[in-house]
Structure formats: structure tokens, C-alpha cells
């Protein structure tokens, strides 16, 4: 790598770090206007520390920056505020030009089960209601486990749990074409699996919400 390319790469990493650690109160509108393709990749590495890499990558990969990014950011700001008001026990993060939701899998599922708890379906119903009238977004659902037990079994369990959440959202009216699912098992921890508190954080289902390619194309044509 040449000196000039190295310098640019370092600047992108520093920019990403400053955006998310030094300017955490920025709205998605502001972030969308600043983050472009190269910057999005650098920032994706930063947010991967608080989200699984799969969910973080989905959001970072959809970031376009500029005026289009600012418009998308405005829409995401409004959606995130509504989700924060309506959802109980769910962590809502505004990330770049998207939204990341993290559900404690223990609230969604029983031990070693991929069947949704009846009490937990209310949050998914609310999510479907809020996002159902918005065909400008896609959703990626990612299941995660802690590291207790067999690695391959955990991967399959996380896939089944992601599929269960997606199937229920489809029942509530979300088009299947807007949904993607991933099971990541124990591969993307966000905390220490050596402690019960850490394992609890790692047992989660994430939902990454980001602009659809069709919506981005419409906005770009309108510029």
C-alpha cells in the first residue's frame, strides 16, 4: 500500500471513530450526509463492536452518503423514535443510515427453543405495524447464541430462531421479499462468554433496518 493510500485509510478509520464515539448524539440525518462508501466501510468496523458483524455490515453496506443519505437518515430518525417509544425491553440504536434492534433472545424464546413466547410476540407485532407501511426499507434478522454447548448446534438454533421471528413478521404483513435471515450462532459475541452476564448479552436476536435498493435508486434519480 502506498503512503498516500495508507494515509487515506487511516483518516477513514479516525473519521469513523470520531463520528460514533465523539458525536454519538448526531442524528442519522447528519451521519447520512457525512458517511460515503469508503467511510461506511470504516465505520462498519467500529459499529461491529456493539452489533454482530452481520447486522452491522448490512447497515454499513447500504449506506450511500450525500444528499440521498441525508434523506434516508431523516426517515430513519423518525422510525427509530417511534420504535423506541413502542418497543419494550428492546435496544434501539441509530446506526449510519439505518436502525439496529437487539432483542434479548430469552424474552423471545424459551431455553433451547425456537418457538416464540406468546408474551414476546407483542414487540414483533409492533415492529410489523411500524415498518409494515414502509416499503422503502429491508430488514435483516440475525440470531446469536452464547458459546455454551456444541458450536454447530448453536448455529442451527440461531438460524431457527431468526426464521421464527421472520415467519411471524410475515404473518403480520411484512412482505417476505423485504426480509433476510442469518444465524450466526456463537461466532459474533458482543460480550465475554466467560461470565453469565456476558453470555446473556450474547444470546440475542438482532434486526438490521436499512434502505432498499429500489428506494435508493428512486432517490438518486430524483436528484
C-alpha positions in Angstrom: 0.0 0.0 0.0 1.5 3.4 -0.9 2.0 6.2 1.6 -0.9 8.2 0.2 -3.3 5.3 0.3 -2.2 4.4 3.8 -2.9 7.9 5.0 -6.3 7.9 3.4 -7.1 4.6 5.1 -6.0 5.9 8.5 -8.1 9.0 8.1 -11.2 7.0 7.3 -10.7 4.9 10.4 -10.2 8.0 12.5 -13.3 9.6 10.9 -15.4 6.6 11.7 -14.2 6.5 15.3 -14.9 10.2 15.8 -18.3 10.0 14.3 -19.5 7.3 16.6 -17.5 7.9 19.8 -17.2 11.7 19.8 -20.5 12.6 18.1 -22.9 10.0 19.4 -25.7 12.5 19.7 -25.8 13.1 15.9 -29.0 12.2 14.1 -29.0 9.7 11.3 -29.6 12.8 9.0 -26.2 14.2 9.9 -24.4 10.9 9.7 -26.0 10.1 6.4 -24.7 13.4 4.9 -21.2 12.7 6.1 -20.6 8.9 5.5 -19.9 7.8 2.0 -18.9 4.5 0.5 -15.3 4.3 1.9 -16.2 5.9 5.2 -19.1 3.5 5.6 -16.7 0.6 5.4 -14.5 2.0 8.1 -17.4 2.9 10.3 -18.8 -0.6 9.8 -15.8 -2.0 11.6 -16.5 0.4 14.5 -20.1 -0.5 15.0 -19.4 -4.2 14.6 -18.1 -4.0 18.2 -21.6 -3.2 19.5 -23.5 -5.2 17.0 -22.8 -8.5 15.4 -20.7 -8.1 12.3 -23.5 -9.4 10.1 -26.1 -6.8 11.2 -23.5 -4.0 11.2 -22.3 -5.0 7.8 -25.8 -5.0 6.3 -26.4 -1.4 7.5 -22.9 -0.2 6.5 -23.2 -1.8 3.1 -26.4 0.1 2.4 -25.1 3.5 3.3 -24.8 5.9 0.3 -24.0 9.2 1.9 -24.5 12.7 0.4 -28.0 14.2 -0.1 -29.6 10.8 -0.6 -28.1 9.6 2.6 -29.4 12.6 4.4 -33.0 12.0 3.2 -32.7 8.3 4.3 -31.4 9.5 7.6 -34.4 11.7 8.2 -36.7 8.8 7.6 -34.7 6.6 9.9 -34.7 9.2 12.7 -38.5 9.2 12.7 -38.7 5.4 12.6 -36.2 5.0 15.4 -38.0 7.4 17.7 -41.3 5.6 17.1 -39.6 2.2 17.8 -38.1 3.5 21.0 -41.5 4.6 22.2 -43.3 1.5 21.2 -41.0 -1.5 21.9 -40.4 -2.8 25.4 -37.1 -4.4 26.5 -35.5 -3.9 23.1 -32.3 -1.9 22.5 -32.8 0.6 19.6 -29.6 2.0 18.0 -29.4 4.6 15.3 -26.6 3.5 13.1 -25.4 5.3 10.0 -28.4 5.4 7.6 -30.1 2.5 9.4 -31.5 1.2 12.6 -30.4 -1.7 14.7 -32.7 -3.5 17.1 -31.4 -6.0 19.7 -33.8 -8.4 21.3 -32.8 -10.5 24.3 -33.5 -14.0 23.0 -34.6 -15.1 26.5 -37.5 -12.7 26.1 -38.4 -14.2 22.7 -37.8 -17.9 23.3 -37.7 -20.5 26.0 -34.5 -22.4 26.8 -33.2 -24.4 23.8 -36.3 -23.5 21.8 -37.1 -21.6 18.6 -40.8 -21.3 19.4 -41.7 -17.7 20.1 -43.1 -17.0 23.5 -46.7 -15.6 23.4 -45.8 -12.7 25.6 -42.9 -11.7 23.3 -45.0 -11.6 20.1 -46.3 -8.1 21.0 -43.0 -6.5 20.3 -42.8 -8.2 16.9 -46.4 -7.1 16.2 -45.5 -3.5 16.9 -42.4 -3.8 14.8 -44.5 -5.1 11.9 -47.0 -2.3 12.3 -44.4 0.4 12.4 -42.4 -1.0 9.4 -45.3 -2.6 7.5 -46.5 0.6 5.8 -42.9 1.4 4.8 -41.8 -0.4 1.6 -38.7 1.7 1.4 -36.8 -0.5 3.9 -35.5 -4.0 4.2 -34.9 -6.0 7.4 -32.2 -8.5 8.2 -32.9 -10.8 11.2 -29.8 -12.3 12.8 -29.9 -14.9 15.5 -27.0 -15.3 18.0 -26.2 -17.6 20.9 -23.6 -17.8 23.7 -20.7 -20.3 23.5 -22.2 -22.9 25.8 -22.8 -26.3 24.1 -21.9 -27.6 20.7 -20.8 -25.0 18.1 -22.8 -26.5 15.2 -25.9 -27.0 17.3 -25.8 -23.3 18.4 -25.5 -22.2 14.8 -28.6 -24.2 13.8 -30.5 -23.0 16.8 -29.7 -19.3 15.9 -30.9 -20.0 12.4 -34.2 -21.5 13.6 -34.8 -18.5 15.9 -34.1 -16.0 13.2 -36.5 -17.9 10.9 -39.2 -18.0 13.6 -39.0 -14.2 14.1 -39.1 -13.7 10.3 -42.0 -16.0 9.8 -44.0 -14.2 12.5 -43.3 -10.8 10.9 -44.6 -12.2 7.5 -47.8 -13.4 9.3 -48.2 -9.8 10.5 -48.0 -8.4 6.9 -44.3 -7.8 6.2 -43.5 -8.9 2.7 -41.1 -11.8 2.6 -39.2 -10.1 -0.2 -38.1 -7.4 2.4 -36.7 -10.0 4.8 -33.3 -11.7 5.1 -32.3 -14.1 7.8 -28.9 -15.2 9.2 -27.9 -17.5 12.0 -24.5 -16.7 13.5 -24.5 -19.0 16.5 -21.7 -18.1 18.9 -19.5 -16.5 16.2 -20.3 -12.8 16.8 -20.2 -12.2 20.6 -20.5 -8.7 21.8 -19.5 -9.6 25.4 -17.4 -12.0 27.4 -18.7 -15.6 27.3 -16.8 -16.4 30.5 -19.5 -14.7 32.6 -23.2 -15.2 32.9 -23.9 -11.5 32.3 -21.8 -11.6 29.2 -23.5 -14.8 27.9 -26.8 -13.2 28.5 -25.8 -10.2 26.2 -24.6 -12.6 23.5 -28.0 -14.5 23.5 -29.9 -12.1 21.3 -31.7 -11.6 18.0 -30.8 -8.5 16.0 -32.9 -6.8 13.4 -31.0 -4.5 11.0 -33.2 -2.0 9.2 -31.8 -0.3 6.1 -33.0 1.4 2.9 -33.9 -0.9 0.0 -32.0 -0.7 -3.3 -35.2 0.3 -5.1 -35.8 3.3 -2.7 -32.1 4.4 -3.0 -32.4 4.2 -6.8 -35.6 6.3 -6.8 -33.9 9.0 -4.6 -30.9 9.1 -6.8 -33.0 9.5 -10.0 -34.8 12.4 -8.3 -31.6 14.3 -7.6 
